[in-house]
Amino acid sequence: MAVAEVTNIVIEKGTDFDATFIVFNSDDSAASFSGASAVAKIRKHPTSPSSVSFTVTINGNAGSISIALTKQQTVLLSTGRNYYDILVTKDSKTFKIIKGTAIVEESASL
């Protein structure tokens, strides 16, 4: 697995959120996540003791990882800049594959 790719996202408070990432090997082939597990969290600050966990779905042979939050979860997020990452564990090794900032915006219609 390669160094973590930086991908910034925007999350609207009080709405459902999902994003899918495709991870490639250095030879441009899709990464294989067969037999892997993953965890993804968002925090106001990287060292903040509180976090919200994303639901993570892995498509093992297609190199895709999806993360999702429900509207009940997004309404609890702190407005402004937050930080998130996705860690994958495969063959007893853990890799950070995606990281970035998550801008959480207020929703005027709520």
N, C-alpha and C positions, 0 to 999 in steps of 0.2 A: 504494500500500500504506500501511496505517496504522501507528501506533506499535505496538511489540511488546506483545502481550498477556501478562500475567503469569499463568502456570499452574504451580502446584506439583504435584509427583508423588511417589509412594512406590515404591521399587524394593526387592524382596526379594532378598537375595544368593543366588546359586546357583539362581535360577529364570529362566525366560524372561520377558521384559518386552516389552510393546507398548502403544502409546497412539496414538489418532487425534485430530487436532485439525481442526475446521472453521473456516476463516477467512472472514469476511464483509467486504464493502466498507461504506463509510459509509451507503450506501442499503439495507443489509441483504441485498443480493444476494451470492451465493457468489463469492469471489475466483476469478479465472481464473489458473491456473498453467501454462497451455499454453506449452510451450517453455521452461519454467523448470527450474532445477536447484536442489538444496538440500543443505545439510550441517548436521549436528547433532552436538554433542559434549557430554560431561559431564566436569567437572573438580572436584577437591576445593575449589579456590579459583579465582576467575575468572582470576587471573594465573598459575596453576600451569602449569609447562612440560609436564606429562604430562596426557593426556586419553584418553578412550575414545570412539570414533566410533559413533554409532547408524547402523543401516541406515535409510535414508530412502526412503519411497515417496510419490510425488505423484500425486494424481488431478486432472489438469489443469483440467477444467471444473467439478468439484464443489467446489472450494475446500478439499479435504481433504489433509492431510499426515499420514503415519503414521511413527512412529519405533519401532525395535525393537532389543533387545539379546538375545543368546543367554545361556543359563545359564553358559557358559564365560566370557563377558564380565562378567556381574554379580557373579560370585564374586570378581573382581579389584578391584571398586570399594571405595573407602574407606567404612567405616561412618559414619553420621551425615550431616550437611548437606553437600551437594554443589551445584554450579551447572551448569545446562545452558541451551542456547539452540539455536534453529533459524534458520539464515540461508538466504534464498532469493535467487537471482540470476535476474533476468529483464530482457531488453532492456538488457544491460550495466550494470544497477543492482543493488546488493545491499541487501537489507532484512533486519533482524532482526524476525521475525514472532511468535515465541514465546520467552519466557524464563522462568526461575523457579528455584526450589530443588528439588532431588531429595533426599529423605530416603532413605538406603540403610539398610535394616534387616537384621540378622542373621536367618538361618533356623535355628530350633532343631532341625529334623529332618535337617539335613545333617551 
